[in-house]
Amino acid sequence: MTTLDDPTRFFHRPIVTALAATSAVLTAYVVWLTTRDVSLLRSGRDVFVGADNYTRIFTDPRAVAALWRTVLFTVLATVIEVVLGLAVVLFLDRDFVAKRLVRTLLLVPIIMTPVVVGLTWRFIFDPATGMANYLLSVLHLGPVDWLGSTHVAFFSVLIADVWQWTPFVILLVMAALESAPTDPLDAARVDGAREWQVTWYVLLPMLRRALAVVALIRAIDSIKAFDLFYIMTRGGPALSTETLNYYGYVAAFTNFDISYALTIALVLTVFTNVALLAMYGVLFPKAGDR
């Protein structure tokens, strides 16, 4: 029954029902397509193949390598961005000249679109005219083929991702820090605790839930990463930067194997949900007890 204190309650049930029904229908249709052999190169052919597409993924060396590359990128990006973002927030928490200017400039990368970020870093990593090799030459170090080496290209994309999304971590952690109570910190200082002890034993536990939420958000985005890989490397060189998400794109729009591409997308979705549920259980161990 609708109440005056909550006028939007009347709309909740039909909206949720519509969204749930739409998601269920689309998911069922995708699952049905993964059991078929649908390809734009074979017009008119639609054969039931059962679980062949799923078996194909786990026996496809390219798909398995792309999956492990996705896991590595997600772990490295999430850990580096959270740790680096926390370190920057702790630095910005003290008073210094031009503090507001520095905080403003740090948020610029998240305003830029991933395509612009990818093109910018592609220019920076240009082996002939890029700024990265110019700085290395100033330090009398040899040039690096940032996007052309199978050993370096993956980490070059990782650098671009960290540069763009660490400010997002800074923004959320900074908001959590400014809303946290100061009494426990002051009490610890009065009791004679050193600054590093106040940070480690008092401040970090207060920020634990905020850091956990930020880590979950960044893990989700890292698993889905596509823009930077597409703009900077196109999965190369020699497939060294091809993630499972990008491999699904290749299967759909290069090989036109629609059923296999949807199977890759579905497997990636299931893998993402399982990984995030496990990560949630580790970060919030007491959430299920309340």
Secondary structure, DSSP 8 states (H G I E B T S, - for coil): --BTTBTTHHHHHHHHHHHHHHHHHHHHHHHHHHTEE--TTSTT--EE-TTHHHHHHHH-HHHHHHHHHHHHHHHHHHHHHHHHHHHHHHHHTS--TTHHHHHHHHTHHHHS-HHHHHHHHHHHT-TTT-HHHHHHHHTT-----TTT-TTTHHHHHHHHHHHHHHHHHHHHHHHHHHHS-SHHHHHHHHTT--HHHHIIIIIHHHHHHHHHHHHHHHHHHHHT--HHHHHHTTT-STTTT--HHHHHHHHHHTS--HHHHHHHHHHHHHHHHHHHHHHHHHH-TTGGG-
